[in-house]
Amino acid sequence: MKLISHSEIETIQIAKKIASNLKKGDILVLSGNLGAGKTKFTEGILSYFGLQNEISSPTFTIVNEYETEKFPLFHFDVYRLEDVDEFSAIGGEEYFDKRCLHY
């Protein structure tokens, strides 16, 4: 599937559509240059699950945790990590179970 957005509003709408099909244990991976719209996409995901105005990029904290009525969401920003070993060293693997949504 290929989806193209031409605006921030379209990006949020696409994210909401994708969010409507997500279930516990799913993992989304967003990759893109600075300013590509990853945070706007995340805003759409959170909005679908009833979280408004709570979005922030976890660039320095590595992970943000959000509670929804359905399940917890974990938002990772691993840009500053060098490799998988560093992710493991900060306890990243502990977040991955079937009760959560990861992106």
FENSULGI-V78393 format. One record per residue. N is the residue number from 0. RES is the residue in one letter. PHI is phi in whole degrees, -180 to 180 (* if undefined). OMEGA is omega in whole degrees, 0 to 359 (none if undefined). Layout:
N,RES,PHI,OMEGA + N,RES,PHI,OMEGA
//
This chain:
0,M,*,177 + 1,K,-126,179 + 2,L,-121,181 + 3,I,-120,178 + 4,S,-109,178 + 5,H,-113,180 + 6,S,-161,177 + 7,E,-62,180 + 8,I,-63,178 + 9,E,-63,179 + 10,T,-61,179 + 11,I,-64,179 + 12,Q,-64,177 + 13,I,-62,180 + 14,A,-62,179 + 15,K,-64,179 + 16,K,-63,178 + 17,I,-64,181 + 18,A,-60,181 + 19,S,-65,180 + 20,N,-104,183 + 21,L,-81,177 + 22,K,-136,180 + 23,K,-54,178 + 24,G,93,178 + 25,D,-68,178 + 26,I,-128,173 + 27,L,-107,176 + 28,V,-119,177 + 29,L,-109,179 + 30,S,-135,179 + 31,G,179,178 + 32,N,-66,174 + 33,L,-55,179 + 34,G,85,183 + 35,A,-76,179 + 36,G,113,181 + 37,K,-62,180 + 38,T,-70,177 + 39,K,-65,177 + 40,F,-61,179 + 41,T,-62,177 + 42,E,-58,178 + 43,G,-65,178 + 44,I,-60,181 + 45,L,-64,179 + 46,S,-62,178 + 47,Y,-58,181 + 48,F,-89,173 + 49,G,86,179 + 50,L,-104,182 + 51,Q,-112,174 + 52,N,56,180 + 53,E,-111,187 + 54,I,-77,169 + 55,S,-149,180 + 56,S,-79,180 + 57,P,-86,184 + 58,T,-56,183 + 59,F,-96,180 + 60,T,-90,182 + 61,I,74,181 + 62,V,-141,170 + 63,N,-114,180 + 64,E,-113,180 + 65,Y,-125,177 + 66,E,-98,174 + 67,T,-118,178 + 68,E,-68,183 + 69,K,-88,183 + 70,F,-172,176 + 71,P,-74,175 + 72,L,-117,177 + 73,F,-118,181 + 74,H,-110,181 + 75,F,-101,168 + 76,D,-128,186 + 77,V,-100,182 + 78,Y,-54,185 + 79,R,-83,181 + 80,L,-80,183 + 81,E,-80,184 + 82,D,-162,181 + 83,V,-62,179 + 84,D,-61,179 + 85,E,-67,176 + 86,F,-61,178 + 87,S,-64,182 + 88,A,-63,179 + 89,I,-91,178 + 90,G,85,183 + 91,G,-57,183 + 92,E,-66,180 + 93,E,-65,181 + 94,Y,-78,188 + 95,F,-91,171 + 96,D,-144,187 + 97,K,-81,181 + 98,R,-89,191 + 99,C,-128,169 + 100,L,-113,182 + 101,H,-120,174 + 102,Y,-153,none
//
